[in-house]
């Protein structure tokens, strides 16, 4: 199983949108995928049309040792499952504070019921607390969504340091695989400049021996698209909501990159050219 945490402590950068639509795209290509929602806001769950009523079981019960992953999962589509979150998850940070080995709870649960998928994609909360540490302890890869904004790299060093520490102390398999540029406006100079800065940051040659030494910026840019913003309110992925949209095309291309197929459509190549020209 390939396990991936979608992580950024900054909100509003396309983290949940990427987790849900990348998972949906990979599932549509015939692979068994599970989305695990670790954000108390439960946006990934709602995006997939799964609402957890008060008192119903969610990943919160898994972390509390009251249920297994198998008990709480829901099928969200063909080849696609979701382990939903609930607002109760916000209390987990305090409730687990005195628990020995609290960072390993999710990994232990995953070892029992998690190997039946081809891909596990975890939507992390916008923080670096116990929930995020649980995600980093049980995955092998981190994908970092970034908005091409002037402050895109702000806080990046802290996040990379956290990934490094988790790798050294808890999960030696952990690495940052790639950066996904989201909300990309190819016609603006700023987007091109920030994309260039991100490339330069990861190609600077100063990451030797670190978890992000082999990290790359994915070729596919997720263009700003109103259809991507509308889809969650209907409880659908972009492929169910508007399969002909730019958003569906971009996440299909990203999925192909993740799967190692590496084929970009002409419109994606055109957007990259426009970015370079800007």
Buried (B, 14 or more C-beta within 10 A) or exposed (E): BBBBBBBBBBEEBBBBBBBBBBBBBBBBBEBBBBBBBBBBBBBBBBBBBBEBEEEEBBBBBBBBEEBBBEEBBBEBBEBBBBBBBBEBBBEBBEBBEEBEEBBBBBBBBBEEBBEEBBBBBBBBBBEBEBBBBBBBBBBBBBBBBBBBBEEBEEEBEEBBEBBBBBBEEBBEEBBBBBBBBBBBBBEBEEBBBBBBEBBEBBEEEEBEEBBBEEBBBBBBBBBBBEBBEBBBEEBBBBBBBBBEBBBBBBBBBBBBBBBEEEEBBEEBEEBBEBBEEB
